[in-house]
């Protein structure tokens, strides 16, 4: 992967983090070649971390964790 592709992946990670309004920290792992997302709201001890090879799969994993840990209930008082 060339430097331009790495930059694109980092920009994509930043965009996903922006879309999630600070509820997730999202990174591109240059060594692992995966996107990583760390939940930033109250989750059980040990936190919640997901990874995926592409943005669509990452979004799916993030939504799964949000459902599993009651994110909408916590954020908006409904679920």
Secondary structure as GFF3:
##gff-version 3
##sequence-region A 1 79
A	DSSP	alpha_helix	3	19	.	.	.	ID=ss1
A	DSSP	beta_strand	24	29	.	.	.	ID=ss2
A	DSSP	beta_strand	34	39	.	.	.	ID=ss3
A	DSSP	beta_strand	49	52	.	.	.	ID=ss4
A	DSSP	alpha_helix	55	68	.	.	.	ID=ss5
A	DSSP	alpha_helix	71	76	.	.	.	ID=ss6
###
